[in-house]
């Protein structure tokens, strides 16, 4: 019996019904013994491996316990029913992910995927050197490292994602609950990131990416910047909210250029850093937004980045038409090698301790 036949036999013994065609569906009747119970992940791994390219699988309720990464290497559609969840039951290193879309999975679609990292030092979902991926209704919790890492990928859409308690390991890289690195044309819409142990949403060496109508709330540690750009270019933040970060609310850094921030609320009340920090950023625009700082520091700070080879001057940035609030009346400051920056047309309000930001 070959490997595929053995795996199909395993699924039949487990009470799974597999339709061997372009659309493969995992069916468990509500009255069966396996419905809604903890299931070993080998059933799921076998099912996905048995799919033809372009096939689809629907996963019923239950906990699918993984002792190693679940890797997808072909274009498939995976839909998880309400109550279905992938649970990590091993502690890896910072490069392991519970679910990984690997080269060959271009064109895949994930719907309603839920991942529980169990507090282990793992990433939740990793997209590695893939393209044309669509993800909707993703939920990730309790990962020791990043919730989502998009690496070396193109044309990825993530909608209606919720990430809670990510980057919880004491030695976490703090690089982002959602980390986009070396990737282009990534769209993140209606995401909610809460209680990240590092940065909220971070872009590095990435271009033409969009974050829209998303919220980052309550990031932890001094590196817990709400939204972060590192050598990123021509990216857009539109209609977002950053609430109560430990680090900077939004930072444009390390030769990032052409970043546009509009219709966004940034609220800074604790920790280190400030509300908007442009450090070594170029040709970026912040307009139509509300920036609030309740600490004794500038709400907006534009400065050169001092680190040789990765830093540089902050030039030709535009901060215009915003509502800017400060407790101490320190609304805007510049430092170091800066030129051509424009700060005008902003409405400034000095907050009293009794004031509350909306």
C-alpha positions as CSV (number, residue, x, y, z in Angstrom):
1,X,0.0,0.0,0.0
2,X,1.5,3.4,-1.0
3,X,1.7,6.4,1.3
4,X,-1.4,8.1,-0.1
5,X,-3.4,4.9,0.2
6,X,-2.3,4.4,3.8
7,X,-3.3,7.9,4.7
8,X,-6.7,7.5,3.1
9,X,-7.2,4.3,5.0
10,X,-6.2,6.1,8.2
11,X,-8.9,8.7,7.5
12,X,-11.5,6.1,6.9
13,X,-10.6,4.3,10.1
14,X,-11.0,7.7,11.9
15,X,-14.5,8.0,10.6
16,X,-13.7,10.7,8.0
17,X,-15.4,10.8,4.7
18,X,-13.2,11.9,1.8
19,X,-14.6,12.8,-1.7
20,X,-11.7,12.1,-4.0
21,X,-12.2,14.9,-6.6
22,X,-11.2,18.5,-7.1
23,X,-13.3,19.4,-4.0
24,X,-12.4,17.3,-1.0
25,X,-14.6,17.7,2.1
26,X,-14.0,16.4,5.6
27,X,-17.4,15.3,7.0
28,X,-18.2,14.4,10.5
29,X,-21.8,13.8,11.5
30,X,-22.8,15.6,14.7
31,X,-23.7,12.3,16.2
32,X,-20.3,10.7,15.6
33,X,-17.9,10.1,18.4
34,X,-15.3,12.4,16.9
35,X,-17.5,15.4,16.4
36,X,-16.4,18.4,18.5
37,X,-13.7,16.4,20.3
38,X,-9.9,16.7,20.4
39,X,-8.5,15.1,17.2
40,X,-5.0,14.1,16.3
41,X,-3.6,16.3,13.6
42,X,-2.5,13.4,11.4
43,X,-6.1,13.2,10.1
44,X,-5.9,16.8,8.9
45,X,-2.4,16.5,7.5
46,X,-3.3,13.4,5.5
47,X,-6.4,15.1,4.2
48,X,-4.5,18.2,2.9
49,X,-1.8,16.0,1.4
50,X,-4.4,14.0,-0.5
51,X,-5.9,17.1,-2.0
52,X,-5.2,17.8,-5.7
53,X,-3.9,21.3,-6.6
54,X,-6.8,23.7,-6.5
55,X,-8.8,21.4,-4.1
56,X,-10.8,22.5,-1.1
57,X,-11.3,21.2,2.4
58,X,-13.9,22.1,5.1
59,X,-12.8,21.3,8.6
60,X,-15.5,20.6,11.2
61,X,-15.5,21.7,14.9
62,X,-12.9,20.2,17.2
63,X,-9.3,20.8,18.4
64,X,-6.7,19.6,16.0
65,X,-3.6,19.1,18.1
66,X,-0.3,19.6,16.3
67,X,3.1,18.3,17.5
68,X,4.9,19.8,14.5
69,X,4.2,22.5,11.8
70,X,1.4,21.9,9.4
71,X,2.9,22.8,6.0
72,X,0.9,23.5,2.8
73,X,2.9,23.2,-0.4
74,X,0.1,23.3,-3.1
75,X,-2.7,25.8,-3.9
76,X,-5.7,24.8,-1.8
77,X,-8.7,26.4,-0.1
78,X,-9.0,25.6,3.7
79,X,-12.2,26.5,5.5
80,X,-12.6,25.9,9.2
81,X,-16.0,25.7,10.8
82,X,-16.9,27.6,13.9
83,X,-15.4,25.7,16.8
84,X,-12.5,24.2,14.8
85,X,-9.0,25.2,16.0
86,X,-5.4,24.2,15.4
87,X,-3.7,23.8,18.8
88,X,0.1,23.7,19.1
89,X,1.4,21.1,21.5
90,X,5.1,21.6,21.2
91,X,7.6,24.3,21.9
92,X,9.8,25.1,18.9
93,X,12.1,28.0,18.2
94,X,11.4,31.4,16.9
95,X,11.4,30.2,13.3
96,X,8.7,27.5,13.7
97,X,5.1,28.2,12.8
98,X,1.9,26.3,13.6
99,X,0.7,26.7,10.0
100,X,3.0,27.5,7.1
101,X,2.2,28.3,3.5
102,X,5.3,27.3,1.6
103,X,6.5,27.7,-2.0
104,X,4.0,25.9,-4.3
105,X,1.0,27.1,-2.3
106,X,0.5,30.2,-4.5
107,X,-3.2,31.0,-5.0
108,X,-4.3,29.4,-1.7
109,X,-7.2,30.7,0.3
110,X,-7.8,30.4,4.1
111,X,-11.2,31.0,5.6
112,X,-12.0,31.1,9.3
113,X,-8.6,29.6,10.4
114,X,-8.1,29.6,14.1
115,X,-4.7,28.9,15.8
116,X,-4.0,28.6,19.5
117,X,-0.2,28.7,20.1
118,X,-0.6,27.4,23.6
119,X,2.0,30.0,24.8
120,X,4.8,28.1,23.1
121,X,7.6,29.9,21.3
122,X,6.1,29.6,17.8
123,X,4.7,31.8,15.1
124,X,1.0,31.3,14.3
125,X,0.9,31.6,10.5
126,X,3.9,32.0,8.2
127,X,3.7,32.8,4.5
128,X,7.0,32.1,3.0
129,X,7.9,33.1,-0.6
130,X,4.3,32.8,-1.9
131,X,1.9,35.0,-3.9
132,X,-1.7,35.6,-4.5
133,X,-2.9,34.5,-1.1
134,X,-6.2,35.5,0.4
135,X,-7.0,35.1,4.1
136,X,-10.3,36.0,5.8
137,X,-11.5,35.6,9.3
138,X,-8.2,34.6,10.8
139,X,-7.9,34.2,14.6
140,X,-4.6,33.7,16.4
141,X,-3.9,33.7,20.1
142,X,-1.2,32.8,22.6
143,X,1.8,32.6,20.3
144,X,5.3,33.1,21.8
145,X,6.4,34.8,18.6
146,X,4.7,36.6,15.7
147,X,1.0,35.9,15.0
148,X,1.5,36.3,11.3
149,X,4.8,36.6,9.4
150,X,4.6,37.4,5.7
151,X,8.1,36.8,4.3
152,X,9.3,37.3,0.7
153,X,5.7,37.2,-0.7
154,X,3.6,39.2,-3.1
155,X,-0.1,40.1,-3.4
156,X,-1.4,38.9,-0.1
157,X,-4.8,40.0,1.3
158,X,-5.6,39.6,5.0
159,X,-9.1,40.6,6.1
160,X,-11.0,40.5,9.4
161,X,-8.1,39.1,11.4
162,X,-8.0,39.0,15.2
163,X,-4.7,38.5,17.0
164,X,-4.5,38.4,20.8
165,X,-1.6,37.7,23.2
166,X,1.1,37.2,20.6
167,X,4.9,37.5,21.2
168,X,4.4,36.4,24.8
169,X,7.7,34.5,25.2
170,X,10.2,36.3,27.5
171,X,12.8,36.2,24.7
172,X,10.5,37.1,21.8
173,X,12.0,39.0,18.9
174,X,9.2,41.6,19.4
175,X,9.2,42.1,15.6
176,X,5.4,42.3,15.2
177,X,2.2,40.6,15.9
178,X,1.8,41.0,12.2
179,X,5.2,41.2,10.5
180,X,5.6,41.9,6.8
181,X,9.2,41.5,5.6
182,X,10.6,41.6,2.1
183,X,7.1,41.5,0.7
184,X,5.1,43.7,-1.7
185,X,1.4,44.5,-2.3
186,X,0.2,43.2,1.0
187,X,-3.2,44.5,2.1
188,X,-4.4,44.2,5.8
189,X,-8.0,45.3,6.3
190,X,-10.2,45.3,9.5
191,X,-7.5,43.6,11.6
192,X,-7.6,43.8,15.4
193,X,-4.3,43.3,17.3
194,X,-4.5,43.3,21.0
195,X,-1.9,42.7,23.8
196,X,1.2,42.1,21.6
197,X,4.4,41.5,23.4
198,X,6.2,43.7,20.9
199,X,5.3,45.7,17.8
200,X,1.7,45.6,16.6
201,X,1.9,45.7,12.7
202,X,5.4,46.0,11.3
203,X,6.7,46.5,7.7
204,X,10.4,46.0,6.8
205,X,11.9,46.2,3.3
206,X,8.4,46.1,1.8
207,X,6.6,48.3,-0.7
208,X,3.1,49.2,-1.8
209,X,1.4,47.7,1.3
210,X,-1.8,48.9,2.9
211,X,-3.2,48.8,6.4
212,X,-6.8,50.0,6.5
213,X,-9.5,50.2,9.1
214,X,-7.5,48.3,11.6
215,X,-6.8,48.7,15.4
216,X,-3.7,48.0,17.4
217,X,-4.4,48.1,21.2
218,X,-2.2,47.7,24.2
219,X,1.2,46.7,22.9
220,X,3.8,45.7,25.6
221,X,7.6,46.2,26.1
222,X,9.5,49.3,25.0
223,X,9.8,47.9,21.5
224,X,6.0,47.7,21.4
225,X,5.4,50.3,18.6
226,X,1.9,50.3,17.3
227,X,2.6,50.5,13.5
228,X,6.2,50.5,12.4
229,X,8.0,51.0,9.1
230,X,11.7,50.0,8.6
231,X,13.1,50.7,5.1
232,X,9.6,50.5,3.7
233,X,8.4,52.4,0.7
234,X,5.1,53.8,-0.7
235,X,2.9,52.2,2.0
236,X,-0.5,53.5,3.2
237,X,-2.1,53.6,6.7
238,X,-5.8,54.6,6.3
239,X,-8.5,54.8,8.9
240,X,-6.6,53.0,11.7
241,X,-6.4,53.3,15.5
242,X,-3.4,52.8,17.7
243,X,-4.4,52.8,21.4
244,X,-2.2,52.8,24.5
245,X,1.1,51.4,23.1
246,X,4.1,51.0,25.4
247,X,6.4,52.2,22.6
248,X,5.8,54.7,19.8
249,X,2.3,54.8,18.4
250,X,3.6,55.0,14.8
251,X,7.2,55.1,13.7
252,X,8.6,55.8,10.2
253,X,12.3,54.8,10.4
254,X,15.5,53.7,8.7
255,X,15.2,55.3,5.2
256,X,11.5,54.5,4.8
257,X,10.0,56.8,2.2
258,X,6.7,57.7,0.7
259,X,4.7,56.5,3.7
260,X,1.2,58.0,3.8
261,X,-0.9,58.1,7.0
262,X,-4.4,59.5,6.8
263,X,-7.7,59.5,8.8
264,X,-5.9,57.7,11.6
265,X,-6.0,58.1,15.4
266,X,-2.8,57.7,17.4
267,X,-3.2,57.9,21.2
268,X,-0.1,57.8,23.5
269,X,-0.6,57.7,27.3
270,X,2.3,55.6,28.7
271,X,5.7,54.1,28.3
272,X,8.5,55.3,26.1
273,X,8.6,57.0,22.7
274,X,6.0,59.3,21.5
275,X,2.9,59.5,19.2
276,X,4.4,60.0,15.8
277,X,8.1,59.5,15.4
278,X,9.7,60.0,12.0
279,X,13.4,59.0,12.4
280,X,15.3,59.0,9.2
281,X,12.2,58.9,7.1
282,X,11.8,60.7,3.8
283,X,9.0,62.1,1.7
284,X,6.2,60.8,4.0
285,X,2.8,62.5,4.6
286,X,0.6,62.5,7.7
287,X,-2.8,64.2,7.0
288,X,-6.3,64.3,8.4
289,X,-5.4,62.4,11.5
290,X,-5.7,62.8,15.3
291,X,-2.4,62.6,17.3
292,X,-2.6,62.7,21.0
293,X,0.2,62.5,23.7
294,X,-0.4,62.7,27.4
295,X,3.3,62.6,28.3
296,X,5.9,65.3,28.7
297,X,7.4,65.0,25.2
298,X,6.7,66.2,21.7
299,X,3.6,64.6,20.2
300,X,5.3,64.7,16.8
301,X,9.1,64.3,16.6
302,X,11.1,64.4,13.3
303,X,14.8,63.5,13.7
304,X,17.7,62.0,11.8
305,X,18.5,58.3,12.4
306,X,22.0,58.2,13.9
307,X,23.0,54.6,13.0
308,X,25.4,54.5,10.1
309,X,24.5,52.5,7.0
310,X,20.8,52.1,8.1
311,X,20.0,55.6,9.2
312,X,20.2,59.0,7.7
313,X,18.4,62.4,7.6
314,X,14.7,63.0,7.9
315,X,13.7,65.2,5.0
316,X,10.7,66.5,3.0
317,X,8.1,65.0,5.3
318,X,4.6,66.7,5.5
319,X,2.5,66.9,8.6
320,X,-0.6,68.9,7.6
321,X,-4.3,69.2,8.5
322,X,-4.2,67.1,11.7
323,X,-5.6,67.5,15.2
324,X,-2.6,67.4,17.5
325,X,-3.0,67.2,21.3
326,X,-0.4,67.5,24.1
327,X,-0.5,67.8,27.8
328,X,2.5,70.1,28.1
329,X,2.0,72.0,24.8
330,X,4.9,70.3,23.1
331,X,3.3,69.6,19.7
332,X,6.2,69.3,17.3
333,X,10.0,69.0,17.4
334,X,12.9,68.4,15.1
335,X,16.4,67.2,15.7
336,X,19.6,66.5,13.9
337,X,20.0,66.5,10.1
338,X,16.5,67.6,9.0
339,X,15.5,69.8,6.1
340,X,12.4,70.5,4.0
341,X,9.9,69.2,6.5
342,X,6.5,70.9,6.6
343,X,4.4,71.3,9.7
344,X,1.4,73.5,9.0
345,X,-2.4,73.7,9.0
346,X,-2.6,71.6,12.1
347,X,-5.1,72.3,14.9
348,X,-3.3,72.2,18.2
349,X,-4.9,71.6,21.6
350,X,-3.3,71.6,25.0
351,X,-4.8,68.9,27.2
352,X,-5.5,69.3,30.9
353,X,-5.1,66.3,33.1
354,X,-8.9,66.2,33.4
355,X,-9.4,66.1,29.6
356,X,-10.3,62.8,27.9
357,X,-9.4,62.0,24.3
358,X,-12.3,60.8,22.3
